[in-house]
């Protein structure tokens, strides 16, 4: 199994990075992992044919907040604020761009000169230059100024902002969408429930590590930021009795595995799922295609071994759509796969 960041690199053609979501949601393509057999090319709307009665589908029901704010310093310089997570009261952890000259005590204002936030300092011990700010306006005003925090590789906002939300989103908290869930419609979920597939929810507040690349060649030196998670007792009980646990997305996977390993259903996790991980809960994972050299690709190898390279090569050859608005794949860790020495 891989232990270096270089082993998680691949060539992603720019034209395969999806710029707009497909309609309807469930029309997205679904690459189905078949282990040592050739993968199958299906669509998400065909997911019911791949699941069976007794399976448990676990989704992350976090809601994305309009976390990207375009503000200014008193001096007039533009500042982009990306809200990452509320800490206490009106305080937030955020990324500021540009960050080099920002100082504690500075006010950030909107186009009319109204003070929107005050910088209270840098996050202690953080190498990614995150800041703490205090909102000087109501949450309603703050969110009215913001826009959906699409990743930088997406050039423009979707025509319908709700397309960057899952249909089952609940508590507003995240700085990015749990994108594997964007493919589900209420009709598809109803179809799954009708065939005795149970649907349950967890929450993982998607934050900095969703965007953060591997900064160290040695994976053991990569430092994960903590993210808030919550697994209801009812969901964990369903996991224990399910035929198979199918996690929708890497964030739902991380929440479930964190709860099982920590023995705590709620808290903060810095779990980095790497090759050799002893899986506790998740059997199958539905996930989008990820950027090169990211912790998400490392998690994929932890689940299915190095055959992810063959699946990604197939997806590129077949012109699948990649990243947040792209297509999906269904992975099964119980299928056999060759070791690197056998490839």
C-alpha positions in Angstrom: 0.0 0.0 0.0 1.1 3.6 -0.7 2.6 5.8 1.9 3.8 8.8 -0.2 1.9 11.7 -1.6 3.5 11.1 -5.0 1.6 7.8 -5.2 -1.7 9.7 -5.3 -1.0 11.9 -8.3 -2.6 11.5 -11.7 -3.2 13.6 -14.8 -6.6 15.2 -14.7 -7.6 16.8 -18.1 -9.0 20.3 -17.5 -12.0 19.6 -19.8 -13.2 16.8 -17.5 -13.7 19.1 -14.6 -17.4 19.6 -14.4 -18.5 23.3 -14.4 -22.2 22.8 -14.0 -24.3 20.1 -12.3 -26.1 17.7 -14.6 -29.9 17.6 -14.7 -31.7 15.7 -13.3 -29.4 15.0 -10.3 -29.7 11.2 -10.7 -28.7 11.3 -14.3 -25.0 11.5 -13.3 -22.9 8.6 -14.4 -21.9 5.9 -11.8 -18.8 3.9 -12.2 -19.3 0.6 -10.3 -16.3 -1.1 -8.8 -16.2 -4.8 -9.6 -12.9 -5.7 -8.0 -10.7 -7.8 -10.3 -13.5 -7.7 -13.0 -13.9 -4.7 -15.3 -15.9 -1.9 -13.8 -19.5 -1.2 -14.9 -20.7 2.1 -16.4 -24.2 2.9 -15.0 -26.0 6.0 -13.8 -27.0 7.0 -10.3 -30.7 6.4 -11.0 -29.7 2.7 -11.4 -28.4 2.5 -7.8 -31.4 0.5 -6.6 -30.2 -2.4 -8.8 -26.9 -2.4 -6.9 -28.3 -2.4 -3.4 -30.4 -5.0 -1.6 -32.9 -5.2 1.2 -31.2 -4.8 4.5 -28.6 -2.4 3.3 -28.2 0.9 5.2 -27.5 4.1 3.2 -25.9 6.7 5.4 -25.8 10.3 4.2 -24.2 13.5 5.6 -27.1 15.9 6.1 -25.0 19.1 6.7 -26.2 22.2 4.9 -23.8 24.5 3.1 -23.8 28.1 4.2 -23.1 31.0 1.8 -19.6 31.1 3.2 -17.7 33.3 0.7 -17.9 37.0 1.4 -16.4 39.8 -0.7 -15.4 42.5 1.7 -12.9 45.3 2.0 -10.3 46.7 4.5 -10.7 50.2 5.7 -7.8 51.1 3.4 -10.0 50.0 0.4 -8.2 46.7 -0.4 -10.5 43.8 -1.3 -10.5 40.8 1.0 -12.2 37.5 0.3 -13.5 35.8 3.4 -14.3 32.1 3.4 -16.1 31.1 6.6 -15.0 27.7 7.7 -16.8 27.1 11.0 -18.6 28.9 13.8 -16.7 28.6 17.0 -18.5 30.4 19.9 -21.3 32.9 19.6 -20.5 35.3 16.7 -16.9 34.1 16.3 -15.8 32.2 13.2 -12.7 30.5 11.9 -12.1 31.6 8.3 -9.6 31.9 5.5 -8.7 35.4 4.3 -7.3 36.3 0.9 -4.9 38.1 0.7 -3.8 37.3 4.2 -0.3 38.6 4.5 -1.0 42.1 5.9 -4.1 41.4 7.9 -3.8 42.3 11.5 -5.8 41.6 14.7 -8.3 44.4 15.3 -8.9 45.3 11.7 -12.4 45.9 10.5 -13.8 44.3 7.3 -16.5 46.3 5.6 -19.0 45.9 2.8 -19.4 48.1 -0.3 -21.3 50.7 1.7 -18.6 50.9 4.4 -20.7 49.0 7.0 -18.5 47.0 9.4 -19.3 43.3 8.8 -16.6 41.6 10.8 -13.5 42.3 13.0 -10.4 40.2 12.8 -9.6 38.9 16.2 -6.4 37.1 15.3 -4.8 34.2 13.6 -5.6 30.6 14.6 -2.9 29.5 17.0 -0.4 27.0 15.6 -2.0 26.8 12.2 0.2 26.7 9.1 -2.6 27.4 6.6 -3.1 31.0 7.8 -6.6 30.6 9.1 -8.0 33.5 11.1 -10.6 34.1 13.8 -13.1 36.9 13.1 -16.1 38.2 15.0 -19.2 39.0 13.1 -20.5 42.5 13.8 -23.9 41.9 12.1 -26.6 39.3 12.4 -26.3 35.9 10.8 -29.1 36.8 8.5 -27.1 39.8 7.1 -23.9 37.9 7.1 -25.4 35.1 5.0 -27.2 37.6 2.7 -23.8 39.0 1.7 -22.3 35.7 1.0 -22.3 33.4 -2.0 -22.0 29.6 -2.2 -18.4 28.6 -1.6 -17.8 26.8 -4.8 -14.3 25.4 -5.3 -11.8 27.6 -7.3 -11.9 25.2 -10.2 -15.5 26.0 -10.9 -15.6 29.2 -12.9 -19.2 30.5 -12.1 -22.1 29.9 -9.8 -24.8 27.5 -10.9 -28.0 29.0 -12.3 -29.8 27.4 -9.3 -27.8 27.8 -6.0 -29.7 24.9 -4.4 -27.9 22.6 -6.8 -24.9 22.9 -4.4 -27.1 21.5 -1.6 -28.3 18.0 -1.1 -32.0 17.5 -1.1 -31.8 16.3 2.5 -29.6 19.1 3.9 -30.5 20.2 7.5 -28.4 22.3 9.8 -26.5 25.2 8.1 -22.9 24.7 9.0 -20.5 23.6 6.2 -18.1 25.5 4.0 -18.5 22.9 1.2 -21.1 20.4 0.1 -20.8 16.7 0.7 -20.8 16.3 -3.0 -21.6 12.6 -3.4 -25.0 13.4 -2.0 -25.7 15.9 -4.7 -26.8 13.1 -7.0 -29.8 12.0 -4.9 -33.4 13.1 -5.6 -36.3 12.6 -3.3 -37.7 10.1 -5.8 -34.6 8.0 -5.8 -34.5 8.0 -2.0 -38.2 6.9 -1.9 -37.4 4.1 -4.4 -34.6 2.8 -2.2 -36.8 2.9 0.9 -39.5 1.0 -0.9 -37.1 -1.8 -1.5 -36.2 -2.0 2.2 -33.0 0.0 2.0 -32.9 2.1 5.1 -31.7 5.7 4.9 -30.1 7.3 7.9 -28.1 10.5 8.5 -24.9 11.7 10.2 -23.4 15.1 10.3 -19.8 16.1 9.5 -19.2 19.8 9.1 -17.1 20.1 6.0 -14.2 22.4 6.5 -10.6 23.1 5.6 -9.4 19.6 4.9 -11.8 19.2 2.1 -9.7 21.7 0.0 -6.3 21.0 1.6 -3.8 19.1 -0.6 -1.2 16.8 0.8 1.6 19.1 1.9 4.1 16.4 2.9 5.5 13.6 0.8 5.4 11.3 3.9 1.7 10.7 4.7 2.5 10.1 8.3 3.5 13.8 8.6 0.3 15.2 7.2 -1.6 17.0 9.8 -5.4 16.9 9.5 -7.5 19.8 10.8 -10.3 18.7 13.2 -13.9 18.8 12.0 -17.1 18.5 14.0 -19.1 15.3 13.6 -22.3 13.8 15.1 -23.6 10.3 14.7 -27.1 9.8 16.2 -27.4 6.7 18.4 -30.2 5.5 16.2 -27.9 5.6 13.1 -25.1 3.7 14.9 -27.7 1.1 16.0 -28.8 0.7 12.4 -25.2 0.3 11.4 -24.8 -2.6 13.8 -27.8 -4.5 12.4 -27.4 -3.7 8.7 -26.5 -6.2 6.1 -24.1 -3.7 4.6 -23.4 -0.1 5.4 -23.2 2.1 2.3 -21.7 5.6 3.1 -22.6 8.4 0.7 -19.3 10.3 0.5 -16.0 10.6 2.3 -17.5 12.8 5.0 -20.2 10.3 6.0 -17.5 7.7 6.0 -15.2 9.7 8.2 -18.0 10.5 10.7 -18.9 6.8 11.0 -15.4 5.5 11.3 -14.5 8.3 13.8 -17.4 7.5 16.0 -16.6 3.8 16.1 -12.8 4.3 16.7 -13.2 7.1 19.3 -16.1 5.5 21.0 -17.8 8.9 21.0 -20.9 9.6 18.9 -20.2 13.4 18.8 -17.2 15.5 18.9 -14.3 16.6 16.8 -12.2 14.3 14.6 -8.8 14.6 12.9 -9.0 11.0 11.6 -6.9 10.5 8.5 -8.0 7.2 6.9 -4.9 5.8 5.2 -3.9 2.4 3.7 -3.9 -0.2 6.5 -6.9 1.4 8.2 -9.0 -1.2 10.1 -12.5 -0.6 8.9 -15.1 -0.5 11.7 -18.4 0.3 10.0 -18.4 1.2 6.3 -18.7 -1.6 3.7 -19.4 0.4 0.5 -18.8 4.0 -0.3 -20.3 6.1 -3.0 -18.1 9.1 -3.8 -17.2 11.6 -6.5 -13.9 11.7 -8.3 -11.3 13.7 -6.4 -8.4 16.0 -7.1 -4.9 14.5 -7.3 -2.7 14.4 -4.2 -5.5 14.8 -1.6 -6.5 13.0 1.6 -9.6 11.9 -0.2 -7.7 9.8 -2.7 -5.7 8.3 0.2 -9.0 7.2 1.8 -10.0 5.6 -1.5 -6.8 3.5 -1.5 -7.5 2.6 2.1 -10.8 1.1 1.0 -10.0 -0.6 -2.3 -6.3 -0.6 -2.6 -4.3 0.5 -5.7 -7.0 -0.5 -8.1 -8.4 3.1 -7.8 -5.8 3.9 -10.5 -7.5 1.5 -12.9 -10.9 3.0 -12.1 -9.7 6.5 -12.6 -8.0 5.6 -15.8 -11.2 4.0 -17.0 -13.2 7.1 -16.0 -10.8 9.4 -17.9 -10.9 7.3 -21.0 -14.7 7.2 -20.9 -14.9 10.9 -20.3 -16.6 10.9 -16.9 -17.1 14.3 -15.3 -14.8 15.0 -12.3 -14.9 16.8 -9.0 -17.7 18.5 -7.2 -20.3 18.7 -10.0 -19.0 15.6 -11.6 -20.0 11.9 -11.7 -19.7 9.3 -9.0 -18.3 5.9 -8.3 -19.5 3.0 -6.0 -16.7 1.2 -4.2 -16.8 -2.1 -2.3 -13.9 -2.8 0.1 -14.8 -6.5 0.3 -14.0 -7.2 -3.3 -10.6 -8.7 -4.2 -7.9 -6.6 -5.8 -4.3 -7.2 -6.9 -1.4 -6.0 -4.8 1.2 -3.7 -6.4 3.6 -6.6 -6.8 1.0 -8.4 -8.9 0.3 -5.5 -11.2 
